[in-house]
């Protein structure tokens, strides 16, 4: 059964591509478990669109401008690269190591999301105007597909990689990454599900990249040196 979009209209073909196609494929299987999973996917899709609609229709004049600026600041990972540059300049050896890890994590995550995931899932961007997103929130609507969110993925990849060496800083950066992820929903360019999945991809990739770098001889030596300093 088709679900309805955030603006009360039938979902577009790209929206159906993520949840509805999976649900339809599972529903065609005979097992009761497959049918239950299919129904669960449809319900999750409905919740996803309902949350998007609720955010769009909730007046937040105090938050609109800061979140719009934050969303723009994270375009092309500029926010994270600026933080990495600051760490490299002012953070000493540990800062330079963290900056390399974070930058590498961003690069790998961006390739994974933009070249792989977005080409598999053809979810179209939300109908921002139809959902009633206030014009004061508007940022440029990307031309790429919506699922998953590259902004969310890059932010959490960076924070996770940094946190390997500097847990306190990584924790603070995760809050900033979460704010960036939410800003993409607030400005109307992503559904909540896009940023949730993007965040999970980024966090996993960041941890993986940092772990692999620890296995390098220089990474092991640096880690031992850091631990011996404390």
N, C-alpha and C positions, 0 to 999 in steps of 0.2 A: 504494500500500500504506500503510495507516495506521500511524503511529508511535505509540509509547507515551509517556505522560506521565512527569513527574519521579517520581511516587510508584509507578510501575509499572502505572498504570491507563491505559486508552485516553485520548487527549487529548480535552478537551471541545470543543464546537463552536466556541467563541470562539478557542481555540488553533489549531484547524485553519484558521480564517478567514484567518490571516496567511500561513502558508506553504503549507498544503495546497491551498487554493483556487487560489492562483497556480500551484502545481505541477500540479494537475489540469487547469487551463486550458491550460497550456503542453503537457502530455502529450497533449492531444487534437489538437494540431497535428501535421502529418505529418513535419516536418523533424527530422533527428537532433539538430540544435543545440537545438531546443525541448525535446526529450526529455532531453538532457543537463542543461539548465538546470533542468528540473523535478526531476530526480533530485538535483541540487545543492541546490535549495531544501529538499527533504525531509531531506537529510543535515544541512544547517545547522540545521533545526528540531530534529533529534535531538541535535545537539551542544549547542544552546541549552538544551534540557531536561536534558541530562546534566550540564552545568556547574551549573545551578541545583540539581540534586539533590546534586551533590558539595559545594557550598557549604553546603547545608542539613544535610548529615550530618557535616560536619567540626566537631568540638568546638573552640570558640574562646572560652572563658569570659572571658579577659582583654579581648578585643576587643568582646564583645557589648554591654556597657553603653555604651562610648564611641560605637560606631557607631549604636546605637539613639538616643542623644541627638543625634548629628549629623544623623541622618535627620529627627528631629522639628524640629530647629532650622531646617532648610531648608523646612519646610512654608510654603506661600504665599509663598515667596521671602523669608521674614523674615531669614534669614542675610545674603543679598545686599543687601537694602535697608538693613540695619543697617550693613554695610560702606560702602555708598554714602553714608549719612548721615554717617559718620565722615570720609569723604573730603571731603564738601562742607563740613564744619565746620573740619577741621584741614588740609586739603590745598591751601589757597589757590585761585588761579584754575584751575590745572591739575586740582586735585582736584575742584572744582565741575564742570568740563567733563567729566571722566571719570565723575563720579557721574551726570550727565545722560545720557551715552551708555549707561552700564551699565543704568540704570533703564529707558530707552527700549527697549533691547535685550531686557530681561526682558519688558516689556509686549507687544512684538510677537511674541516667541517663544511666550509663554504663549497668546496668541490663535491663533497658527499651530498649536500642538500641540493645545490643548484644543478649539478650535472647528472645526478642519479635520482634522488627522491622526487624532485619536481617533475622529472620527465616521466616517472611512473604514475604519479597521481595527478590527474588533470583537473583538479578542483579550481574553478574560477574564483576570482576575487568577489567579496561580498558586494551586494548592491547598496552602496553607502547612502546614496540619495534616497532610495526607496525605503531604507530602514530609518531614515530621519536623523542621521548623524549631523549634529550642528556644524555649520560651515566654519566656525571658529576652530574646529579641531582638524580641519583638513590638511593632510600632507599629500605629496604626490602619490597617486595610485600606481604601484609598480606594474610593469607589463608582464611580469612572470606570473606563473600560477601560484595559488594561495597556500598549498599544503606541501611541506611544512614551512614554518616561518624561519627564514634565514637569519633575521635579526635576533630572534630568540636563541637559535642554535649557536650563532657566533658568540653571543654574550655569555652563555653558560659554558661553552667550550673554553673560552678565555678564563673565566672565573675558576673553573675546575682545574685547569692546568696550572694556574698561578697558585692555587691552594695546596698543591703538592708540596711546595717548598715553604710557602708562607700561609699557613692555615687561617690566621686572623684576617689578612688581606683578602684571601680567597673568599672567606665568609662575607665580608663587606661587599665584594664584587658580585657575589651571587644576589644580594639584595638589589644592587644596581641593575644586574641583568634581568631580574624579575620585573623591575620597574619598566625597563625597555620593552620586555615582552608584553606587559600589560598595555603599554602605550600604543602598541600596534593594533590591539583590539579597540582601545579608546578612540583612536583616530579613524577607525573604520576600515582598515586595510586587511585585517585578518579576522578569522573566526577564532574563538578561544581554543578549539581543538588544534588549530594550526600551531599556536604558540606553545601549547603543552607538549605536543610531540616534538616540535623543534627544540624545546628546552631539554627534553630527555636525550635526544640525539646529541646535542651539544655537550651535555654533561658527560655522557658516556664516551664520546670521542676525546674530550679533554683529558679525562682520566686515563684513557688508553694511551694517548700521545705522551703524557707525562710518565706513565709507567714504562713505556718503551724507551724513553730517553734515559730513565734510571738504569736501564740495562746496558747502556753504552759505557765503555770504560771511563770516559770523562764524567758521565753522569753519576756513576758509582763513587768515583773519587770525590766529586763535589758533595755528594750526599754525606759521605763519611766525614768530610771536613766540616760541613755544616753541623752535624751532630756532635762532633768533638768540640766545637766552639761553645756549645751550650752547657 
